[in-house]
Amino acid sequence: MRIGHRLGHLLGHRLGRQFGWLWGAYGTSALGTWLAFGAFPLIAIQVLHAGPAEVAALSSVGAAVGAAVAVPLGPWVEFRRKRPVLIAMDLVRFAALLTIPAAFALGVLTFLQLLLVSVVVAAADITFRAASGAYLKTLLPTEDLLVANARFESTTWTTTIIGPPLGGAAIGLLGPVATLVADAVSYLLSALGIRATGGHEPRPERREAARMRAGDLLDGWRYILADATLRPLFFNTALFNGLVMAAQPLLAVLMLGPLGFAPWQYGLAFAAPSIGGLLGSRLARPLVTRFGQHRVLAVAGTLRAIWPVGLAFLGPGTGGLLLVMGVELGLIFCCGVFNPVYTTYRLERTAPDRVARTLSAWAVTNKATTALLTAVWGVLGSLLGPRTAIGLAGVLLLATPLLLPRRDHTPQHEPELARSHT
């Protein structure tokens, strides 16, 4: 768990012991997630002999229902200390995931249990993200937020490079259930790391009525839609992420089916380009320092949209593999620059007493949009063929830069935060 502190020292910008523990906790859980990447559908297919419809439902319905479950949790999190919420969500994911290997060992594992666990994990993921953004904003001064978010982004792409190959090897040796055990343990270690951050976190003051009202559930969306900068960015990220993710299953079908790529080639095509995300995240802060936050957001947000349409021209053999890797490298590099800048921009634009509700609404919308578009593109892939559906997603992505914020705005809210440094 000392990894974040040591890396912070190596990168030359110290953010303190508390952030070091938080960063280490994030890296641990991210590695566990990527180790278990694809474990749910593999368990459904290999252990429960599920068909295509059930596997599709596991990813789309689980995410959509989990997003719905998370809706009331945003307002609930807003007026509670964030560190205990983060620990609780880690422990919820730890306990939920452990029920699967336990049921498997007892011979009572069912598809319904897989679906319920996917719902619980999705809801806990959304709640954790909402609380973590709010906690980070109280932990660090505004000028350090971009550095922190860039480090989280670089950790994401590092674990993306390392995790799936290790997870694939573990699945080959021990089966997919073993990787879920590793994922569960990573959440337990993350909870311990967040607990070790220490410090005093003041309880947020609730200005509304003591009891939560039905209207409170929509506060996050109201806040986003009322802000001239957050509103276009909200629609841009939901549509971009949804279309990119919706095309992924069809790309797998195309590469592993008609084009005849081996599974290891498919994995290599997405793991190797992740180094672009690591490089992009390292460049985010220097680029913002030189060109300004809004310009980097606009340029990186535009450039990331031009790459996916190239996947419609994918062919077999080495040339096809190099095409996929080139497209993914460009896409991931641009996302590596864009993501920490956009995450920081969003935090700066959001009032301290609205962060959890805003981030929860954002994550719920992203989950629901991705689930919906994945289902729609599954139908389009069946009707038009996977290549045409992938090309259609790429063409629509070319329009997403129109939803980026047009003008630079001074941050709406200067942070009036109670620091929790010791």
Secondary structure, 3 states (H helix, E strand, C coil): CCHHHHHHHHHCCCCCHHHHHHHHHHHHHHHHHHHCCCHHHHHHHHCCCCCHHHHHHHHHHHHHHHHHHHCCHHHHHHCCCHHHHHHHHHHHHHHHHHHHHHHHHHCCCCHHHHHHHHHHHHHHHHHHHHHHHHHHHHHCCHHHHHHHHHHHHHHHHHHHHHHHHHHHHHHHHHCHHHHHHHHHHHHHHHHHHHHCCCCCCCCCCCCCCCCCCHHHHHHHHHHHHHCCCHHHHHHHHHHHHHHHHHHHHHHHHHHHCCCCCCHHHHHHHHHHHHHHHHHHHHHHHHHHHHHCHHHHHHHHHHHCCCCHHHHHHCCCHHHHHHHHHHHHHHHHHHHHHHHHHHHHHHHHHCCHHHHHHHHHHHHHHHHHHHHHHHHHHHHHHHHHCHHHHHHHHHHHHCCHHHHCCCCCCCCCCCCCCCCCCC
